[in-house]
Amino acid sequence: PNMGKSSVINSLFGRKVVSSSATPGHTKHFQTLFLNPRLCICDSPGIVCPKLDVPRALQVIFGSYRIAQVREPYSVVRFVAEHCRPPLHTVYGLSPLPDDDALSALPPS
């Protein structure tokens, strides 16, 4: 994913030695640069292929699934809310919501 590898390399060299951008996918080629005769630094594209056994919401959070491709963001928000520690309702002093089964058992309003 876009982690700023090119920016870190430019900082290490103290000048612009590789092109960098805030836009993911800017680096197109694998590049090697010698910081000194004994240390070779490599810059590479940050392409990560999605895995089938990783939930889509987690792929979005980690940046391996393009946010522009997300059609339904609520599952990602729900994933974050359900996995926060401490739970969000504790942080904000709220009553926890009942689970989906309890909600579906309520009479229609």
Secondary structure by P-SEA (a helix, b strand, c coil): cccaaaaaaaaaacccccccccccccccbbbbbbccccbbbbbbbbbbbbbccccaaaaaaaccccccccccaaaaaaaaaacccccccccccccccccaaaaaacccc
